[in-house]
Amino acid sequence: MPAILITGGTGLIGQAITRALVDKGYEVIILSRNPEQQKKSMANVSFAKWDIEKQVIDRDAVTKAGYIIHLAGANVAERRWTEKRKKEILESRVKSSGLLVKALKEIPNNIRAVISASAMGWYGPDKIPANSSFNESDPHFEDFLGQTSKKWEESIEPVTQLSKRLVILRTGIVLSNEGGAFVEFKKPLKFGLATILGSGKQVISWIHIDDLVRMYIAALENENLNGIYNAVAPGPVSNREFILKLAKEERKNFYIPIYIPSFVLKLLLGEMSIEVLKSATVSCKKIQASGFRFLYPTVQAAIENLTK
């Protein structure tokens, strides 16, 4: 089986994809700035060096690989969006893509396809009428994440000129017990508090980590998949509905709903609060039309799986 070269392989999504690929018998090569410091915890997983700032990459890893899964990028929600941080978020995506494109141009390789992450941040607030949803043909929004997503996708697009199949997955809120939003949502419930953000009416387009991993593998193995797909589940829900379903599952009836006012979130998060309070209803009909079937199509099914 061909080796899979992964950028961002030590992150939440990268680790989950790596485990699934190894279980299927693939060899995985994870690109790292410090491969010698990485602990090899799984058979069939190795680490190779790359340096985004210096624009260097392990030639042997590129030559050996048959596919690339590109997940690299600074964590958007890790800390406040100062101008310096916003620059880091953008450049970590664009420069890493640029290095991959450069490598594929200069190093003899047998890469068949590149599967690249993108984000639901491409889309702005929900459209009018309210019952409509965003699809892959909608233009990017002119805010920070919209512009970042556009430049991110444009930076990896040149691989198509090298006769490589390119699949881009615009990912929603990932639900996982290993980190990310779901873990943050659960924290106040330890104290019996169901914290609803702002009005709670804003729609969350989410996806269970297992379905996201399966989508990446489908994009890798299904040669008919090409272009951009929304990586979100079929059942988007409001923040309020999500939090109350989670509270019910975790605490039965022993919880108190508490609304965190928008102005408090703006004080705490700064510009990032826009994303927390934004309602974005995103469609997954395109990926479903390709034959992909979700294990967790409803938020209830996802929450039950993650809390059992």
C-alpha positions in Angstrom: 0.0 0.0 0.0 1.3 3.5 -0.7 2.8 5.6 2.1 0.7 8.6 3.3 2.6 11.8 4.0 0.8 13.9 6.7 1.4 17.5 7.7 -0.1 18.5 11.0 0.0 14.8 12.0 0.5 15.4 15.7 -2.7 17.6 16.1 -6.2 16.4 17.1 -7.3 15.5 13.6 -3.9 14.3 12.4 -3.5 11.8 15.3 -7.0 10.4 14.7 -6.4 10.0 10.9 -3.0 8.4 11.6 -4.5 5.8 13.9 -7.2 4.9 11.3 -4.7 4.7 8.4 -2.4 2.4 10.4 -5.4 0.2 11.3 -6.1 -0.1 7.6 -2.5 -1.2 6.9 -1.1 2.1 5.5 2.4 3.3 6.3 2.3 6.9 7.6 5.1 9.5 7.4 4.5 12.6 9.6 6.3 15.8 8.7 7.8 17.5 11.8 10.2 20.3 12.5 11.9 18.1 15.1 11.4 14.5 14.0 14.1 13.2 16.3 12.2 14.4 19.3 9.0 12.7 18.4 8.1 9.5 20.2 7.3 6.6 17.9 4.2 5.2 19.6 2.8 3.1 16.7 4.2 0.6 14.2 4.1 1.8 10.6 4.5 5.5 11.6 7.7 7.4 11.0 8.7 11.1 11.2 10.5 13.2 8.5 11.9 16.7 8.7 10.5 19.8 7.2 11.0 23.5 8.0 8.3 25.8 6.8 10.3 29.0 7.4 13.4 27.7 5.7 11.3 26.0 3.0 13.1 22.7 3.3 11.6 19.2 3.3 12.8 15.6 3.4 13.2 14.5 -0.2 13.0 10.8 0.6 9.7 11.2 2.3 8.2 13.0 -0.7 9.6 10.4 -3.1 8.3 7.5 -1.0 4.7 8.8 -0.5 1.8 8.1 -2.7 -0.6 10.6 -1.1 -0.4 13.8 1.0 -2.8 14.8 3.7 -2.3 18.4 4.5 -3.5 19.6 7.9 -0.8 22.0 9.0 -1.8 25.3 10.4 -1.7 27.3 13.7 -4.7 26.6 16.0 -7.2 29.4 15.3 -8.8 29.2 18.8 -5.7 28.8 20.9 -5.4 32.5 21.9 -6.6 36.0 21.2 -6.3 37.3 17.6 -3.7 40.0 17.9 -2.3 41.2 14.6 0.8 39.1 15.2 -1.3 36.0 15.9 -3.4 36.5 12.8 -0.3 36.7 10.8 0.9 33.4 12.3 -2.5 31.8 11.5 -2.4 32.8 7.9 1.3 32.2 7.2 1.4 28.8 8.8 -1.2 27.7 6.2 0.0 29.5 3.1 3.7 28.9 3.6 3.2 25.2 4.4 1.1 24.8 1.3 3.8 26.7 -0.7 6.5 24.3 0.5 4.4 21.3 -0.6 3.8 22.8 -4.0 7.5 23.6 -4.3 8.5 20.0 -3.3 6.1 18.4 -5.8 7.6 20.6 -8.6 11.2 19.9 -7.7 11.3 16.4 -6.3 10.5 13.3 -8.5 7.4 11.8 -6.9 4.5 9.5 -7.3 1.9 11.5 -5.4 -1.5 10.7 -6.8 -3.6 13.0 -4.7 -3.4 15.8 -2.1 -6.2 16.0 0.6 -6.1 19.4 2.2 -7.9 20.9 5.1 -9.8 24.2 4.9 -12.4 25.7 7.2 -16.0 26.5 7.5 -14.7 30.0 8.2 -14.9 30.5 4.4 -18.5 31.3 4.9 -20.0 34.3 6.7 -23.1 34.7 8.8 -26.2 32.8 7.7 -27.9 34.1 4.6 -31.4 35.4 4.2 -33.9 33.6 4.1 -32.8 31.9 7.3 -33.8 28.4 6.1 -31.1 28.4 3.4 -27.6 27.0 3.9 -24.1 27.5 2.5 -22.8 25.2 -0.2 -19.4 24.9 -1.8 -20.1 27.4 -4.6 -20.8 30.3 -2.2 -18.1 33.0 -2.2 -15.8 33.5 0.7 -16.7 36.1 3.4 -14.6 39.3 3.6 -13.6 38.9 7.3 -10.4 37.5 8.7 -11.3 33.8 8.6 -13.0 34.2 5.2 -9.9 35.8 3.7 -7.6 33.3 5.5 -9.6 30.3 4.1 -9.5 31.8 0.6 -5.7 32.3 0.7 -5.3 28.8 2.2 -7.2 27.1 -0.6 -5.4 29.2 -3.2 -2.0 28.3 -1.8 -2.5 24.5 -2.4 -4.5 24.8 -5.6 -1.3 24.8 -7.8 -0.9 21.0 -7.2 -3.7 20.5 -9.8 -1.4 22.0 -12.4 1.0 19.2 -11.6 -1.6 16.6 -12.5 -2.4 15.8 -8.9 -6.0 15.2 -7.8 -6.9 17.8 -5.1 -9.6 17.4 -2.5 -10.3 20.3 -0.1 -12.4 19.7 3.1 -14.0 22.8 4.6 -14.3 21.5 8.2 -16.9 22.5 10.7 -16.7 22.3 14.5 -15.1 18.9 15.3 -16.5 16.9 18.2 -14.0 14.8 20.0 -13.1 13.8 23.5 -9.4 14.4 22.8 -9.7 18.2 22.5 -11.3 21.1 20.7 -14.7 22.6 21.2 -16.4 19.6 22.7 -14.0 19.3 25.6 -14.5 23.1 26.3 -18.3 22.7 26.2 -18.1 20.0 28.8 -16.0 21.7 31.3 -18.7 23.9 33.0 -20.9 20.8 33.3 -18.6 19.5 35.9 -20.1 22.2 38.1 -23.7 21.6 36.9 -23.6 24.7 34.6 -24.9 24.5 31.0 -23.3 27.6 29.5 -25.1 29.0 26.5 -23.1 31.5 24.4 -24.8 34.8 23.6 -28.4 34.3 22.6 -27.8 30.6 21.9 -29.7 31.0 18.6 -26.5 30.8 16.4 -26.3 27.7 14.4 -23.3 25.3 14.8 -22.3 23.2 11.8 -20.4 20.3 13.4 -18.9 16.9 12.6 -18.0 13.9 14.8 -14.2 13.2 14.7 -14.9 9.6 13.4 -16.9 10.9 10.5 -14.2 13.4 9.7 -11.5 10.8 9.7 -13.7 8.5 7.4 -14.2 11.5 5.1 -10.4 12.0 4.8 -9.9 8.4 4.0 -12.7 8.4 1.5 -11.1 11.4 -0.2 -7.9 9.5 -0.3 -9.2 6.3 -1.7 -12.1 7.4 -3.9 -10.6 8.7 -7.1 -14.0 10.2 -8.1 -13.7 12.7 -5.2 -12.3 15.9 -6.6 -12.5 19.6 -5.6 -14.1 21.2 -2.5 -16.5 19.5 0.0 -18.0 20.7 3.2 -17.0 18.5 6.1 -20.0 18.9 8.3 -22.8 16.6 9.5 -26.3 16.8 8.1 -27.9 18.1 11.3 -26.6 21.5 12.3 -28.1 22.8 15.5 -28.3 26.0 17.6 -25.8 26.5 20.3 -28.6 26.4 22.9 -29.9 23.0 21.6 -26.4 21.6 21.5 -25.5 22.6 25.0 -28.8 21.5 26.5 -28.6 18.1 24.8 -25.1 17.7 26.1 -26.1 18.8 29.6 -29.0 16.3 29.6 -26.7 13.5 28.6 -24.0 14.3 31.1 -26.1 15.5 34.0 -29.6 14.1 33.5 -31.7 16.8 35.1 -29.1 18.1 37.4 -27.9 21.2 35.7 -28.6 25.0 35.4 -28.7 26.7 32.0 -26.7 30.0 32.1 -26.4 32.5 29.3 -23.1 34.2 28.7 -23.9 37.6 27.3 -22.3 38.6 24.0 -20.5 41.6 25.5 -18.7 39.3 28.0 -17.6 37.0 25.2 -16.3 40.0 23.3 -14.3 41.2 26.4 -12.9 37.7 26.9 -12.2 36.7 23.3 -11.8 39.9 21.4 -12.3 39.6 17.7 -12.5 35.8 18.0 -15.9 36.2 19.6 -17.3 36.9 16.1 -16.8 33.2 15.3 -18.3 32.0 18.6 -21.5 34.2 18.0 -21.8 33.7 14.3 -24.6 31.5 12.9 -23.4 29.4 10.0 -25.6 26.8 8.5 -23.5 24.7 6.1 -24.7 22.0 3.7 -23.1 18.5 3.3 -25.3 17.5 0.4 -22.3 17.4 -2.0 -20.3 14.9 0.0 -23.5 12.8 0.6 -24.1 12.8 -3.2 -20.7 11.1 -3.6 -22.0 8.2 -1.6 -20.5 9.1 1.8 -22.6 8.0 4.7 -22.4 9.5 8.2 -22.1 7.3 11.3 -23.3 10.2 13.3 -25.8 12.3 11.3 -27.5 13.9 14.3 -26.0 15.8 17.2 -27.9 13.4 19.6 -26.1 10.4 18.1 -22.8 12.2 18.3 -23.2 13.3 21.9 -24.4 9.8 23.0 -21.3 8.2 21.4 -18.9 10.7 23.0 -20.4 10.7 26.5 -21.1 6.9 26.9 
